[in-house]
Amino acid sequence: MIARNIVRIGRFAAVLALFATPAMLGCEEYVKPPIAGRQDPYQREQIHLASEDLRAETALDKPQISRDDGGLLHVTVPIRAAINKQLYIDYRVTFFDRDGAPINTTGWFTKTLTPNVPDQVIVNSTSPLAADFQVDIRYAK
């Protein structure tokens, strides 16, 4: 019986030694792998709304785009509050060059939309290199 217990203790010690040895030998701590980003399945749009609620409370039309004699890009986005109350929105615009690289992003501007009355967000680029744009719209902060 004693011999059997010695064998069991010996096996336990051997298993314990297998797990304890790396720690006792000063192995480095476990390093977590980096977290890779996941690809967005959606393409960038020209108009982005921050929430479904804002989408339901506004009506947008296709942006009107033109260039002036200096080559600056002018963008007009028709928008209106599609509910019976005033909406307070913030908007900002990012302009991109022909390769899709951002040229500049404006700060946030606040606009009040009168209930059911057509209005517009009007912006223009500061560089003739602007080839595309993105307008982000959220509820005013």
C-alpha positions as CSV (number, residue, x, y, z in Angstrom):
1,M,0.0,0.0,0.0
2,I,2.8,2.4,0.9
3,A,4.6,1.6,-2.4
4,R,1.4,2.3,-4.3
5,N,1.0,5.7,-2.7
6,I,4.7,6.5,-3.4
7,V,4.1,5.7,-7.1
8,R,1.0,8.0,-7.1
9,I,2.9,10.8,-5.5
10,G,5.8,10.2,-8.0
11,R,3.4,10.5,-10.9
12,F,1.8,13.6,-9.4
13,A,5.2,15.2,-8.9
14,A,6.2,14.4,-12.5
15,V,3.0,16.0,-13.9
16,L,3.5,19.0,-11.6
17,A,7.1,19.4,-12.7
18,L,6.0,19.5,-16.4
19,F,3.8,22.5,-15.7
20,A,6.0,24.2,-13.2
21,T,9.2,23.9,-15.1
22,P,8.6,26.7,-17.7
23,A,7.7,29.2,-14.9
24,M,10.7,28.2,-12.9
25,L,13.0,28.5,-15.8
26,G,12.1,32.2,-16.2
27,C,10.1,31.9,-19.4
28,E,8.6,35.1,-20.6
29,E,5.0,35.9,-19.8
30,Y,2.3,35.0,-22.3
31,V,2.0,37.8,-24.9
32,K,-1.4,38.2,-26.5
33,P,-1.6,38.3,-30.3
34,P,-2.6,41.6,-31.9
35,I,-6.3,42.1,-32.6
36,A,-6.7,42.5,-36.4
37,G,-9.4,44.8,-37.7
38,R,-12.2,43.4,-39.6
39,Q,-13.0,44.6,-43.1
40,D,-16.1,46.8,-43.4
41,P,-18.4,45.2,-46.0
42,Y,-19.9,48.6,-46.8
43,Q,-18.4,51.2,-49.1
44,R,-18.1,54.8,-48.0
45,E,-21.1,56.9,-49.0
46,Q,-21.2,60.6,-49.6
47,I,-23.8,61.2,-46.9
48,H,-23.7,59.5,-43.5
49,L,-26.2,59.8,-40.7
50,A,-25.2,59.0,-37.1
51,S,-28.4,57.1,-36.2
52,E,-31.5,55.4,-37.5
53,D,-33.6,57.9,-35.5
54,L,-32.1,60.8,-37.4
55,R,-32.6,59.0,-40.7
56,A,-36.3,58.5,-39.9
57,E,-36.7,62.2,-38.9
58,T,-35.0,63.7,-42.0
59,A,-35.4,63.6,-45.8
60,L,-32.4,64.0,-48.0
61,D,-32.0,64.5,-51.7
62,K,-29.1,63.8,-54.0
63,P,-26.2,66.2,-53.5
64,Q,-25.7,68.9,-56.1
65,I,-22.0,69.3,-57.1
66,S,-20.3,72.0,-59.1
67,R,-16.9,73.7,-59.5
68,D,-16.1,77.3,-59.7
69,D,-13.6,79.0,-61.9
70,G,-10.9,78.4,-59.3
71,G,-11.6,74.7,-59.3
72,L,-13.1,74.6,-55.8
73,L,-15.7,71.9,-55.3
74,H,-19.1,73.2,-54.2
75,V,-21.6,70.8,-52.6
76,T,-25.2,71.4,-51.7
77,V,-27.2,68.7,-49.8
78,P,-31.0,69.3,-49.8
79,I,-32.4,68.3,-46.4
80,R,-35.5,68.9,-44.4
81,A,-37.0,67.8,-41.1
82,A,-39.6,65.2,-42.0
83,I,-41.4,65.6,-38.7
84,N,-43.6,68.3,-37.1
85,K,-40.8,69.7,-34.8
86,Q,-37.6,71.6,-35.2
87,L,-34.5,69.5,-35.6
88,Y,-31.0,70.7,-34.5
89,I,-28.3,68.9,-36.4
90,D,-24.5,69.1,-36.6
91,Y,-22.7,68.4,-39.9
92,R,-19.1,68.2,-41.0
93,V,-17.5,67.6,-44.4
94,T,-14.4,65.7,-45.4
95,F,-13.0,66.3,-48.9
96,F,-10.9,63.7,-50.6
97,D,-8.5,63.8,-53.6
98,R,-8.8,61.6,-56.6
99,D,-7.0,58.8,-54.9
100,G,-9.4,58.8,-51.9
101,A,-6.9,60.4,-49.5
102,P,-8.5,63.0,-47.2
103,I,-7.5,66.6,-48.0
104,N,-9.3,68.4,-45.1
105,T,-12.2,67.9,-42.7
106,T,-14.2,70.9,-41.4
107,G,-15.2,71.3,-37.8
108,W,-18.8,70.6,-36.8
109,F,-21.4,73.2,-37.8
110,T,-24.9,73.4,-36.2
111,K,-28.0,73.9,-38.3
112,T,-31.7,74.3,-37.3
113,L,-34.2,72.5,-39.6
114,T,-37.7,74.0,-39.6
115,P,-40.4,71.3,-39.6
116,N,-41.2,70.1,-43.1
117,V,-39.5,73.0,-44.8
118,P,-36.9,72.3,-47.4
119,D,-33.4,73.5,-46.5
120,Q,-29.8,72.8,-47.5
121,V,-26.4,72.2,-46.2
122,I,-23.9,74.1,-48.4
123,V,-20.1,73.6,-48.2
124,N,-17.2,74.1,-50.5
125,S,-13.6,72.7,-50.6
126,T,-10.6,74.8,-49.8
127,S,-8.5,73.2,-52.5
128,P,-9.0,72.5,-56.2
129,L,-7.6,69.0,-55.6
130,A,-10.9,68.0,-54.0
131,A,-12.5,65.3,-56.1
132,D,-15.0,63.7,-53.7
133,F,-16.6,64.4,-50.3
134,Q,-18.3,62.9,-47.3
135,V,-20.9,64.7,-45.2
136,D,-21.5,63.4,-41.6
137,I,-24.7,64.4,-39.9
138,R,-25.7,63.9,-36.3
139,Y,-28.1,65.4,-33.8
140,A,-26.6,68.6,-32.4
141,K,-24.6,68.3,-29.2
